[in-house]
Amino acid sequence: MTIGDYLRRSRAPRYSLVFALPLLLLYEGLSALLTGSAVEGVRNGADVLLKTLFIGLGGRNGLYLFGVLLLGGGLWLVWRDRKSAGERYEPRVFAWMAAESTVYAAAFGGVVGWLITLVLSGPRALSAGGAAALDLPTQLVISLGAGLYEELLFRVLLVGLLLRLLLVLLPARRKTGTVLAVVVAALIFSAFHYVGSLGDTFAVPSFTFRAIAGVVFSVLYVTRGFGIAAWTHALYDLGLSLIQAGS
């Protein structure tokens, strides 16, 4: 398997979505153990937002519909992609994806910290905000949910929808539309962290950090796929929670 083969396969739904599946199972399983509910208790905000929308549409049946769309849609994409590719899974692709995500997560803070110095003087690290008052197991579960549901909401759905809208409005300027979609989604992603009782107190340095992080995650999603972006985000947040717990 060449590097080109790996890069192509790891972005494909048959690898990317299957790679993200353990993240979904870990988050939902551990959340259920901690809270005993699919929506109540302390959970990742993007998760709650998505599920609340479906509950508002159909109560508990809406929650079931959300699960069917999430799992069913993912399985359909995997099945369609695998049928089109006509090849067996290569286990080493998943191993390399795990290594790649780990490297990105380790480098993420330094890269975004360097970028923020180009536009703003201020702290290069984020505090846990309202989440700092939570116990470590809950923080770790929320970190898993951030990788999964924040990437789903702000990259797959939001960037995707904005890109389609802007390509309709600016059909001859695809690059401009892509840049605008990424920037607007990053600003919304950053603002989302200051909403709710567990949200951070607004500060320009942390808002800028998260906006730049949103751009980086969007670029990672577009170039390397959902699975690697989700695990990179989750591993970074897990590491940050562990570092803050030990400080």
GUSE-284235 format. One record per atom (N, C-alpha, C, O, CB): x, y, z. Coordinates in steps of 0.1 Angstrom, whole numbers, plus 5000, padded with zeros to 4 digits. Glycine has a CB too. Example, Ala and Ser with C-alpha at 12.3 -4.5 7.8 and 13.67 -1.06 7.14 Angstrom:
513249435078 512349555078 513249675078 514249675085 511349555090 512849785071 513749895071 512950005079 513450115080 514149945057 
***
This chain:
500849885000 500050005000 500950125000 501750145009 499050005012 500750214990 501550334989 500950444998 499850435003 501650384975 501650555000 501150665007 499850725001 498950765008 502250775009 499950734988 498750784980 497550694983 496350744984 499050784966 497750564983 496650464986 496050495000 494850495002 497050324984 496950505009 496550535023 495750665024 494650665030 497750535033 496250765018 495550895019 494150895013 493150945018 496351005013 494050815002 492750804995 491750725003 490650755005 492950744981 492250605008 491350515015 490950575029 489750565032 492050385018 491850645036 491550695049 490450805049 489850825059 492750735056 490350875037 489350975036 487950915032 486950985034 489751075026 487950795027 486750735022 485750695033 486250665044 487050615013 484450705031 483550675042 483750535048 483450515059 482150685036 484050435039 484250305044 485250295055 485250195063 484550205033 486250385055 487250385066 486950495076 487050475088 488650405059 486650615071 486550735079 485350715089 485550735101 486250855071 484250665085 483050645094 483250535103 482850535115 481850635086 483850425098 484050305107 485050345118 484950295129 484550185099 486050425114 487050465124 486450555135 486950545146 488150545116 485450635131 484750715141 483750635150 483350695160 484050825134 483350515146 482350445153 482750415168 481850435176 482050315146 483950375171 484350355185 484150475193 483850475205 485750305186 484350595187 484250725194 482750745198 482450785209 484650845186 481850705189 480450715192 480050615203 479350655212 479550685179 480450495202 480150395212 480750425226 480050415236 480650255208 481950475226 482550515239 481750635245 481450625257 484050555237 481450735237 480850855243 479450815248 479050855259 480750965233 478650755240 477250725243 477250625255 476350635264 476450665231 478050525255 478150425265 478550485279 477850455289 479050315262 479550565279 480050625291 479050725296 478850745308 481450685289 478450805287 477450905291 476350835298 475750885308 477050985279 475850725292 474750655298 475050605312 474250605321 474350535289 476350555314 476750515327 476750625337 476350605349 478150445326 477150745333 477350855342 475950925345 475750965356 478250955336 475150935334 473851005336 472650925336 471550965341 473751115325 472750805330 471550715329 470550765319 469350725319 470850705342 470950855310 470050915300 470750955287 471950975287 469351045306 469950955276 470550995263 470651145262 471351195253 469750935252 469951225270 469951365268 470151445281 470551555281 468751415262 469851385293 469951455305 471351445312 472151365307 468851395315 471551515322 472851515329 473851605321 473451675311 473351375330 475051595324 476151675317 476551605305 477151495306 477251705327 476351655294 476751595281 477351705272 477151825275 475551525274 477951675261 478551775252 477451855247 476351805243 479351705241 477651985245 476652075241 476152055227 474952065225 477152215242 477052015218 476551995204 475651865204 474751865196 477751965195 475951765212 475151655213 473751685218 472751645212 475751545223 473651765228 472351805234 471551895224 470351875222 472551885247 472251985217 471552065207 470951985196 469752005192 472552165201 471751885190 471151805179 470051725184 469051715177 472251715174 470151655196 469051575201 467851645205 466751605203 469551485212 468051765210 466951855214 466051895203 464851895204 467451975222 466751915191 465951955179 465051845175 463951865171 466951985168 465551715176 464751605172 463651575182 462551535179 465651485170 463951595195 463051575206 461851675204 460751645206 463651585220 462251795200 461251895198 460251865187 459151905187 461852035195 460751785177 459951745166 459051635169 457951625164 460851715154 459551545177 458751425179 458851355193 458651235194 459051325169 459251425203 459451375216 460451255216 461451265209 458151325221 460151155224 461051035224 461250975210 462250925207 460650935234 460150975202 460250915189 461250995181 461950945172 458850915182 461351125183 462351215176 463751175180 464651175171 462151355180 463951135192 465251085197 465650955189 466750935185 465251065212 464650865188 464850735181 465150765166 466050705160 463550645182 464450865160 464750905147 466150955145 466850925135 463651015142 466651035155 467951085154 468950965153 469950965146 468251175166 468750865162 469650755162 469650675149 470650635144 469250665174 468450665144 468250585131 468950665120 469650605112 466750565127 468850795119 469450875109 470950875110 471650865100 468951025109 471450885123 472850885125 473550755121 474450745114 473150915140 473050645127 473550515124 473250465110 474050415103 473150415135 471950475107 471550425094 472150505082 472650445072 470050445092 472250635084 472950715073 474350675072 474950665061 472750865076 475050665083 476450625083 476650485077 477550475069 477050625097 475850395081 475950255075 475750255060 476350185053 475050155082 474750335056 474450345041 475650395034 475950345023 473150425039 476250505039 477450565032 478550465032 479250455022 477850695040 478750395043 479850295043 479550185033 480450145025 480050225057 478350135033 477950025023 478150065009 478649995001 476549975026 477650195006 477750244992 479150254988 479550224977 476950374991 480050314997 481450334993 482150204992 482950184983 482050415004 481850105001 482549975000 482149904987 482949844981 482249895012 480849914984 480449844971 481049904959 481449834950 478849854970 481250044959 481850104948 483350074947 483850064936 481650254950 484050064959 485450034959 485749894955 486749864948 486050064972 484849804959 485049664956 486349604961 486949514954 485049644941 486749634973 487949584979 487749554994 486849615000 489149684977 488549475000 488449435014 489149545022 489949625018 489149295016 488749545035 489349635045 490849595047 491149475047 488549635058 491649695048 493049685052 493149725067 493149845069 494049765042 493349635076 493449675090 494549775093 494349865102 493649555099 495649775086 496749865088 496350005085 496950105090 497949825080 495250025076 494850165074 494250225087 494550345089 493750165063 493550145094 493050195107 494150225117 494050325124 492050095113 495150145117 496350165126 497050295122 497450375131 497350045125 497250325109 497850445105 496950565108 497450675111 498150435090 495650545107 494750655110 494850695125 494750815128 493250625106 494950595133 495050625148 496350695150 496350785158 495050485156 497450655144 498750725146 498650865141 499150955147 499850645139 498050885129 497951015123 497151105132 497551225134 497351005109 496051065137 495251145146 495951185159 495851295164 493951065150 496751085164 497451115177 498551225174 498751305183 498150985182 499251215163 500251315159 499551455158 500151555163 500951275147 498451455151 497751585149 497351645162 497451765165 496551565140 496751555171 496351605184 497451665192 497351765199 495651495192 498651595192 499751635199 500351775194 500751855201 500851535199 500251785181 500751915175 499752025174 500152145172 501151885160 498451995177 497352095175 497552215183 497452325178 496052025178 497852195196 497952315205 499052405201 498952525201 498152265219 500152345197 501352425193 501052505180 501452615179 502552345191 500352435170 500052505158 499152615159 499352725154 499552395148 498052595167 497052705169 497652805178 497352925176 495752645175 498452775187 499152875196 500052965188 500053085190 499952805207 500752905178 501552985169 500753075160 501053195158 502452895160 499653025155 498753105147 498153225154 498053335149 497653015141 497853205167 497153315174 498153425177 497753535178 496553255187 499453395178 500453495180 500553585168 501053705169 501753435184 500153535156 500153615144 499053725144 499253825137 500153535132 498053705151 496853795151 496553855164 495853955164 495653715146 497053805175 496653855188 497653815199 498153705199 495253805192 497953905207 498853875219 497953835230 496953905233 499653995223 498253725236 497353675247 497653525250 498553465244 495953685244 496953465259 497153325263 497053235251 496153255242 496153285274 497853135251 497853035240 497052915244 496852825235 499253005236 496652895256 495952775260 494552815265 494352925269 496752705271 493752715265 492352735269 492152685283 492752575286 491352675259 491352755291 490952695303 489652605301 489152615290 490652795314 489352525310 488152445308 486852515310 485752455308 488252325318 486952645314 485652725316 484752655326 485252615337 484952735303 483452655323 482552595332 482752445335 482452395346 481152615327 483352375325 483652235327 484652205338 484752095342 484152175314 485452305342 486452285352 485952245365 486552175373 487352415353 484652285368 484052245380 483552095380 483152055391 482852335383 483652035369 483151895368 484251795372 485451825372 482651865354 483851675376 484851575379 485451525367 484951545356 484151455387 486651465368 487451425357 486751325348 486751345335 488751355362 486051215353 485351135343 484351205334 484251175322 484651025351 483651305340 482651375332 483351465322 482951475310 481751465341 484451525325 485251605316 485751515304 485751565293 486451675323 486151395307 486751305297 485551265287 485751255275 487351185303 484451235293 483251205284 482851315275 482651295264 482051155293 482851435281 482551555273 483551575262 483251615251 482451685282 484851545265 485851555255 485651465243 485851495231 487251535261 485151335246 484851245236 483751295227 483751285215 484451105242 482751355234 481551405227 481951525218 481351545207 480451445236 482951605223 483351715215 483951675201 483651725191 484451805222 484751565202 485351515189 484251465180 484351485168 486251405192 483251395185 482251335177 481151435172 481051465160 481551225184 480451495182 479351575178 479651715174 478951775165 478351585190 480751775179 481151915174 481651905160 481351995152 482151975183 482351795156 482751775142 481551745133 481551795122 483851665141 480651675138 479451645130 478651775128 478251795117 478551535137 478451845138 477551965137 478252085130 477752135121 477252015151 479552115134 480152235129 480952215116 481252305108 481052295139 481452085113 482152065101 481251995091 481052045080 483351975104 480751875094 479951805084 478651885080 478451905068 479551665089 477951925090 476651985087 476752135084 476352185073 475651975099 477452215093 477452355091 478352395079 477952475070 477952425103 479552345079 480452375067 479852325054 479852395044 481852315069 479252205055 478652155043 477552235038 477452265026 478152015045 476652285047 475452365043 475852505038 475352555028 474552375054 476852565045 477352695041 477952695027 477852775019 478252755052 478752585025 479452575013 478452555001 478652624991 480452455013 477452475003 476452464992 475652594990 475452624978 475452354996 475352665000 474652794999 475552894991 475052964982 474252845013 476752904995 477653004989 478052964975 478253054967 478953014998 478052834972 478352794958 477152834949 477352854937 478652644957 475952834955 474752884947 474853034945 474553084934 473452844954 475253104955 475353254955 476553294947 476453404940 475353314968 477653214948 478853254941 479353144932 480353084935 479953294951 478553104922 478852984914 480252984907 480852884905 477852954904 480753104904 481953114896 483153144906 484253154901 481853234887 482953144919 484053174928 484053064939 483753084951 483853314935 484352944935 484352824944 485352844956 484952814967 484652694936 486552894953 487552904963 487053014974 487252994986 488852944957 486453124969 485953224978 484853174986 484853194998 485453344970 483953094980 482853034988 483352934998 482852935010 481952964979 484352854995 484952765005 485552835016 485352795028 485952674998 486352935014 486953015024 485953075033 486053075046 487953125019 484953135028 483853205035 483153105044 482853125056 482853275026 482852985038 482152885046 482952835058 482452825069 481852765037 484252815056 485152775067 485252885078 485152855090 486552745061 485353015074 485553115084 484253145092 484253155104 485953245076 483053145085 481853165092 481553055101 481153075113 480653185082 481752935097 481552815106 482452815118 482052785129 481752685098 483752865116 484652875127 484252975137 484352955149 486052905121 483653085133 483253195142 482053135150 481953165162 482853315134 481153065143 479953015150 480452905160 479952895171 478952955140 481352825156 481952715165 482552785177 482352735188 483052635157 483252885176 483952955187 482853015196 482952995209 484853065183 481853085191 480853145199 480053045207 479553075218 479853225190 479852925201 479052815207 479652785221 478852735230 479052695199 480952795224 481552765236 481252855248 481552835259 483052755235 480552965245 480153065255 478653065258 478153145265 480553205251 477952965253 476552955255 476252855266 476852745267 475852915242 475252885274 474752785284 475452805298 476452885299 474952655280 474952735308 475552745321 476952695323 477652745332 474652665331 477352605314 478752555315 479652625305 480752585303 478752405312 479152725298 479952795288 481052875295 480852915307 479052875279 482052905288 483152995293 482653135294 481753175287 484352985284 483353215302 483153365302 483853415290 485053385287 483753425315 483153505282 483753545269 485053625272 485153715281 482753635262 486053595264 487253665264 487853665249 487753565243 488353605274 488353775245 488853785231 489953675228 489853615218 489453925228 490953655237 491953555234 491453415232 491753345222 493053555245 490553375241 489953235240 489053225228 488953125221 489253205253 488253335225 487453335213 488253325200 487953245191 486553465213 489353395200 490253395188 490853255187 490953195176 491353495189 491353195198 491953065198 490952965192 491252885183 492253015212 489652965197 488752875192 488352895177 488052805170 487452875201 488253025173 487953055159 489052995150 488752935140 487853205157 490353015154 491452955146 491352805147 491652745136 492753015151 491052755158 490952605159 489852555150 489952455144 490552565174 488752635149 487652595140 488152585126 487752495118 486452685142 488952685122 489452685108 490352565106 490252495096 490252815105 491252535116 492152425115 491352295114 491652205105 493152415126 490352275122 489552155122 488852135108 488652025103 488552145134 488352255103 487652245090 488552205079 488252125071 487052385087 489752255079 490752225069 491152075070 491252005061 492052305070 491252025083 491551885085 490351795081 490651695075 491851865100 489151845083 487951765079 487951755063 487751645058 486651825084 488151865057 488051875042 489251785036 488951715026 488152015037 490451795042 491551725035 491751585040 492251495032 492751805038 491351545052 491551415058 490351335062 490451225066 492451425069 489151395061 487951325064 487451335078 488151385087 488151185061 486251295080 485551305093 486251225104 486351275115 484051265092 486551105101 487151015112 488351075118 488451075131 487450885106 489351115110 490551165116 490351305123 490951325133 491651185104 489451385117 489151515123 488551495137 488851555147 488251595114 487551395138 486851365150 487851315161 487751365172 485751265148 488651225157 489551165167 490651265171 491051265183 490251035162 491151345162 492051455165 491551545176 492151585186 492551525153 490251595173 489551685183 489451615196 489651675207 488251725177 488951495196 488651425209 489951395217 490051425229 488051285206 491051355210 492351325217 492951455222 493551455233 493251265207 492751565215 493351695220 492551735232 493151775242 493151805209 491251725232 490451765244 490651675256 490751715267 488951765240 490851545253 491151455264 492551485270 492651485282 491251305258 493551515262 494851555267 494751685275 495351695286 495851565256 493951775271 493851905278 493151885291 493551945301 493052005270 492151795292 491451765304 492451705314 492351735326 490251675302 493151605310 494151535318 495251635324 495651625335 494851415311 495751725315 496751815319 496151915330 496851945340 497251895307 494951965328 494352055337 494051985350 494052045361 493052115331 493651855350 493351775362 494651755370 494551755383 492751645358 495751755363 497051725371 497751855375 498651845383 497951655362 497151975371 497852095375 497252155388 497752255392 497652195364 
***
